[in-house]
């Protein structure tokens, strides 16, 4: 079942409030609303006016549209032609060697797998350079 717009806004308000470390009571005090009213917004049992939405955005230093759609996702522009997740170091080295011999610029990078960043995954990336020797064809 898809979430209603009111539920989505409430969920985003709650996320922002948690992120900046405020209680419902503290956020309510900052925008002139009661703790129970903040709870009602977050649980989608009350609709929120634009004035209140903009006030929450202002005090939480968040863009108003992010309270509606969620945080803007940053599109990572890699410029790579290929990205391969390869688990073992020796396997990554072997793949990078093969790609380099065949005229690709290669490298490796890691990405966070968990929000805390404690788990990472390693990737090999390759870019086909037109000026490179093309021994594969």
N, C-alpha and C positions, 0 to 999 in steps of 0.2 A: 504494500500500500504506500502510495507516494505521500510525502509530507506536504502539508498545506503551507502557504506562504507565511502565515502567522506562526506556525510551528518552526519553520526555518529561521525566521527572525528571532524568535525566542531562544532557539538553540545557539545562534550566533552571539546574542547578548550574553548568554551564560558563558560561552567560551571566552569572550573578551573579558568578562568580569573575572573569571578564574585566572586568565593570563596575567592580568595586572594585580591580582591578589586582593580583590575587594569582596566583602560580603554583600548580600542583598541589601542589608541595612545601610552599609556605607555608600553603596551606589545610589540607593534611594535618597539618602541625605544630600548627596551631591547634586541630584537633579530635582529635588523637591517632591519626591514621591515616597510612599511608605514601603517598608520591607515586603509586605504582602502584595503590594502592587507590582514590584519588581518580580516577585515569584510568579504572579499571574501572567506577566509578559513572557517570562521564560518558559512557563508551562503551556502557553498559548490558550489560557482560559480567559484572557482579555486581549482585545486588539490594541495596538499601539498607534498613537497619532504620529504624524510626521514631525511635529514639534518635539515630542518626547524622543523620537528616534534620533533627531539631530542633536538634541541635548546630550543624550548618551554618547553619541559619536564624539561630541566636543570634549566631554569630561574624560573619556577614555582614550582620547587622541587617536581615534579610528576614523577612517573614511565612512561616511554614512552608507555608501553602496556596499561596503564590506559587511555591514550589519544585515544586509538583505541577501547578498549572494555568497558571503563567506570571504575569506582573505583572497586577494588576487594571487593567482598562481604565476610564478615567474617561469616563463618558458626559457629553458636553457638552450641557447644556440651553440651547438657544438662545432659545426662545420665539418664533422666527420662523415665519411661515406658509410662506415660500418662501426658497430659497437658490439662486442662479443663478451658475454660473461663467462669467464673461464676460472674454475676454482683453484687449480694447483699452479704454483709458481713455475714449475718446470714446463707445464703445458702452455702457460702464457708465453714463456720464452720461446718455445718451439713455434707457436703460431705467429708470434711477432717476427721471428726469423724468416719464416716462409713468406709472410706478407712483404717484408722489406726486400727480399730477393726478387719479388715479383713487382717491384716498382711502387710500393705504397709507403707513405710516411706513416709510421706507427708509434704508438705510445700506450701507456696504461694509466688508469685512474681508478679511484675508488668512490663508491657512493654509500651513503648511510642506508642501512636496511631498516633500522628502528629509529623512532623519533629522538631517542637519547643519544644516538650515534655510537653506541657501544658495539653494535654489530655492523660490519661493513662488507660489501661485496666488491670484488676486483674485476675490472673490465680491461679489455684490449680495444683500442680504437685505431682505425685506419682511414687514411685519406688518399685517394687516387690522384696523384699529381700528373697532369697532362705532360709536363716536361720531363718526367721521370722515364727511365728506360722501361719499355714494356716487353718483358721477356715471357709473359704468360700467353701471348697470342701468336 
